[in-house]
Amino acid sequence: MTPRRPLFSLTDALLLTMVTFWAINYTVVKNVISADLQPIAFTTLRFLLASTLLAPVLHRLRQVDRRPVGNDRWKIVGLGLLGNTLYQVLFITGLDRTSPTNAALILATTPIFVALIGWLLKIERLNPLVWLGVLLSFAGISVVIFGNAPIDAGASGQSSVLGDLLVVAAAIVWSSYTVLATPLLKRHSAVRLTSLAIITGTAPLLLIALPAFVSTDRTR
């Protein structure tokens, strides 16, 4: 007899915890970048810390995991630039110009963009029901962006449309990262791939954020 799967397993608990932390992330980041620290500087500091913590992990993996060679090296570099440089710039700049609620709702459409990109690359086949879901999702995005609610993210009386559109672009970029990373995960562990992509993407972030660091007022 096949053992019954529990209604709520450890995996479910971990996924729920991850979603909770991710939900809190929007509000916390919004509050931080609304203070004295510029958005791109804040994001770069986060990735510097992540790269510092991941570097020794990556060093230990060299002993047990196959190192990327040939074209895989350049593909991983490309993933780092896409998912950990371009995405972060679009996300943090967009969040700075819109509300955490808008950003969370828009980024929740990432699976839709993943399906569309997979269809364009002929990786996925979409049935009529999926296409209906795509259309409904785009309708929802339009309501969020052009409904001007909430407006509290920007200056008084200003629309958050620009910020919303930047977050849409971030969702498309992250979806592309997800699709392009899939074949590499068949040859490299998730930890190694993620670590290399983050460290690779952090270097350009430093250059982009340099003016923000220079102009930051450290006397307060």
Secondary structure, DSSP 8 states (H G I E B T S, - for coil): ------SS-HHHHHHHHHHHHHHHHHHHHHHHHTTTS-HHHHHHHHHHHHHHHHHHHHHHHTTTS----THHHHHHHHHHHIIIIIHHHHHHHHHHHS-HHHHHHHHTTHHHHHHHHHHHTTS----HHHHHHHHHHHHHHHHHHHTT-S-TTSSTT---HHHHHHHHHHHHHHHHHHHHHHHHTTTS-HHHHHHHHHHHHHHHHHHHHHHHHHH-----
